[in-house]
C-alpha cells in the first residue's frame, strides 16, 4: 500500500456511504494505520447526493480537506455515474460503480480512459441477501477485491463489532455474506 491512499465515495443520503467510509477507516485503524473518514453533505436529507471520504496512511495525516485526487472512486448510487465522479481521479486510479452494466459501458458513460473500471451489482446483492436496497457493505467487499487496503477478515470483524448489537446476528451475517458475494462478483477492466 502507498504511504497515503484516498478514497472518494459518491452516494445518496440513506445508502450507507458514510458508514462504508467509516468501516473501511476503522478496519485500517485496527491494523495500525492512520485514518480519516468524513462526509460532505449538501442538503442533509434522505436521497440527497453526498460525498464521503476515507484516507488511510502509514504515517500521521496532516490534511484536513476533501479528497480531490483519489486513487479510488466508489459510486454507490448508479444514477450518480456521470463524468463529474471521475474529476480528479488519479490516471492510474480505479472507478468502482454499483451497476449491472459492464465496466466498458461505465468507462464510456464517464469518459474515464486511463485507469481501471470495476462494476458490481451491489443493489441486487443487497436485495437478495438483506431484502432491501442497502448496497454499501457489498460495495466495501468489491472495493477490497480491487484495492486490498485492509484484510477481508478485518472488515468482517469490524462489521460484527459494529452491527451485532445494533441490527442483530441475522442481519449482521447477511451483511457479511453481501461483502463476500460482491468480493467474488466484481468485474474489472
C-alpha positions in Angstrom: 0.0 0.0 0.0 1.2 3.5 -0.7 2.0 5.8 2.2 -1.3 7.6 1.8 -4.4 6.2 0.0 -7.5 8.3 -0.6 -11.0 7.0 -1.5 -13.9 9.2 -2.5 -17.4 7.8 -2.2 -20.5 9.1 -4.1 -23.9 8.1 -2.9 -27.2 9.4 -1.7 -28.3 10.0 1.9 -29.6 6.8 3.5 -27.5 4.4 1.3 -24.7 4.0 3.8 -21.9 5.8 2.1 -20.8 7.4 5.4 -21.0 4.0 7.1 -18.9 2.4 4.4 -16.2 5.1 4.6 -16.1 4.8 8.3 -15.9 1.0 8.4 -13.0 0.9 5.9 -11.2 3.5 8.0 -11.8 1.8 11.3 -10.7 -1.6 9.9 -7.4 0.1 8.8 -7.1 1.7 12.3 -7.4 -1.7 13.9 -4.5 -2.7 11.6 -2.3 0.1 13.0 -2.8 2.6 10.2 -3.6 6.3 10.5 -7.1 7.2 9.2 -9.6 9.8 8.3 -13.3 9.3 7.3 -15.8 12.1 7.0 -18.8 13.1 5.0 -19.6 16.2 2.9 -23.3 16.9 2.7 -25.3 19.1 0.5 -28.9 19.3 1.8 -29.0 16.9 4.7 -31.9 14.6 3.8 -32.5 11.1 2.6 -31.9 10.8 -1.1 -29.7 13.9 -1.5 -26.3 13.3 -3.2 -23.4 13.1 -0.7 -19.7 12.5 -0.8 -17.7 10.8 1.9 -14.0 10.3 2.1 -11.6 7.8 3.5 -7.8 8.4 4.0 -5.5 5.6 5.1 -1.9 6.2 5.8 1.2 4.5 7.3 2.1 8.0 8.7 0.1 10.7 10.5 -2.3 12.5 8.2 -2.0 16.3 8.3 -4.5 17.0 5.6 -7.9 18.5 6.6 -9.8 18.9 3.4 -12.0 17.0 0.9 -10.3 14.3 -1.2 -9.8 15.9 -4.6 -7.3 13.5 -6.2 -8.3 10.0 -5.0 -6.8 6.7 -6.1 -10.3 5.1 -5.8 -13.8 6.4 -6.5 -16.7 4.4 -5.3 -20.1 5.2 -6.7 -22.8 3.6 -4.5 -25.8 5.1 -6.4 -25.6 4.3 -10.1 -27.7 7.4 -11.0 -24.6 9.5 -10.0 -22.4 7.8 -12.6 -21.5 10.9 -14.7 -18.2 12.4 -15.9 -18.1 14.5 -12.8 -17.5 11.5 -10.5 -14.1 10.9 -12.1 -12.9 14.5 -11.7 -9.5 14.4 -10.1 -9.3 10.6 -10.1 -5.7 9.6 -10.4 -4.9 8.5 -14.0 -4.0 5.0 -12.7 -6.9 5.1 -10.3 -9.9 2.8 -10.1 -13.6 3.7 -10.6 -15.9 1.2 -8.9 -19.6 1.5 -9.7 -22.7 -0.2 -8.3 -24.3 -1.3 -11.5 -25.2 -4.4 -13.6 -23.5 -2.7 -16.6 -20.1 -3.8 -17.9 -17.0 -1.9 -16.9 -16.6 -0.9 -20.6 -20.1 0.6 -20.6 -19.3 2.7 -17.4 -16.0 3.8 -19.0 -17.9 5.2 -22.0 -20.5 6.8 -19.7 -18.0 8.6 -17.6 -15.2 9.2 -20.1 -12.6 7.7 -17.7 -10.0 6.5 -20.2 -6.7 5.7 -18.3 -7.3 3.8 -15.1 -9.4 0.7 -14.3 -13.1 0.5 -14.1 -14.9 -2.1 -12.0 -18.6 -2.9 -11.6 -20.7 -5.0 -9.3 -24.5 -5.1 -8.9 -24.4 -4.3 -5.1 -28.1 -3.3 -5.1 -29.1 -6.7 -6.4 -26.9 -8.4 -3.9 -28.3 -6.4 -1.0 -31.9 -7.0 -2.2 -31.2 -10.7 -2.4 -29.3 -11.0 0.9 -31.0 -8.3 3.1 -34.3 -8.0 1.4 -33.7 -4.2 0.9 -31.6 -1.9 -1.1 -28.5 -1.2 1.1 -25.6 -1.5 -1.2 -22.8 0.0 1.0 -21.5 -3.2 2.5 -21.3 -5.2 -0.8 -19.5 -2.2 -2.3 -16.9 -2.4 0.5 -16.4 -6.1 -0.4 -15.9 -5.2 -4.1 -13.5 -2.4 -3.2 -11.4 -4.7 -1.1 -11.1 -7.1 -4.0 -9.6 -4.4 -6.3 -7.9 -2.4 -3.5 -6.6 -4.6 -0.7 -6.5 -1.7 1.7 -7.4 -3.9 4.7 -7.7 -7.7 5.2 -11.2 -9.0 4.4 -11.3 -10.7 7.8 -10.6 -7.3 9.4 -13.7 -6.0 7.7 -15.8 -9.0 8.8 -14.7 -8.4 12.4 -15.4 -4.7 12.2 -18.9 -5.5 10.8 -19.6 -7.9 13.6 -18.4 -5.4 16.3 -20.4 -2.5 14.9 -23.6 -4.3 13.8 -24.3 -7.2 16.2 -25.9 -5.1 19.0 -27.4 -2.6 16.5 -29.1 -4.9 14.0 -28.8 -8.4 15.4 -27.0 -11.6 14.4 -29.1 -12.5 11.4 -28.7 -9.1 9.6 -25.0 -8.9 10.6 -24.4 -12.3 9.0 -26.4 -11.2 5.9 -24.2 -8.1 5.6 -21.0 -10.2 5.8 -22.5 -12.5 3.2 -23.1 -9.5 0.9 -19.5 -8.4 1.3 -18.3 -11.9 0.4 -20.6 -12.1 -2.7 -19.6 -8.7 -4.0 -15.9 -9.6 -3.4 -16.3 -12.6 -5.7 -18.6 -10.9 -8.3 -16.8 -7.6 -9.0 -15.7 -7.2 -12.6 -12.6 -5.2 -13.5 -11.4 -3.9 -16.9 
